[in-house]
Each structure stands twice: as structure tokens, then as C-alpha cells.
Amino acid sequence: MDDEKREAILQRLRRIEGQVRGLQRMVEDDRYCGDILNQISSVQKSLRATGKVITRNHLETCVTDALRSGDTDAAERTYDEVMDLLYKQIQ
């Protein structure tokens, strides 16, 4: 992962961390459950978006390198890994 992408991802994760801290405060302050649930949804959406960026980077770098290597065993392991990762995302 190049430095620019890494920093952008870290910035997203820091923002998500702030959202989670905000959620903790909401619970501590006994805020309205509906507001807490809306904030949880927002955090989940942010995590999914970050995962999408990391997935694309993985496909563009690691997966592409493995498939272009000519190593059929590495390609098969990569296909299995991608299938497992995608399956986890849809659950």
C-alpha cells in the first residue's frame, strides 16, 4: 500500500474511532436509543466504506501480483482468500 493510501485509510479509521468514542458518551449520558442506533449505523457504513477502499487496494496489488506470477498454487490460494473475504463481507 502506498503512503498516500495508507494515510487516507488511517485518517478514515481515526474518524471512525472518534465516532465510536461518541457512541460511548451517548450510552454513558443515557441518550435516546434511536439516536444511538442511528450513530451505530453511521459507524457501520463508515467501516464498510473503509473496507471497500482496502479491498480495492488488495485486489490491485496483492491479488494481481499473485495471479500474474504464473504460480498456479498461489493463484488458487488467492482465489480462495478472495472468496472467503467476499463471503465475510456479505454476512
JOBELLIN-V717781 format. One record per helix or strand of 2 or more residues. SS is the DSSP state (alpha for helix, beta for strand). FROM is the first residue (numbers start at 1). LEN is the number of residues. Records with the same first field share a line. If there is no record, write none. Layout:
BEGIN
SS = FROM-LEN  FROM-LEN
END
This chain:
BEGIN
alpha = 3-26  33-36  72-19
END
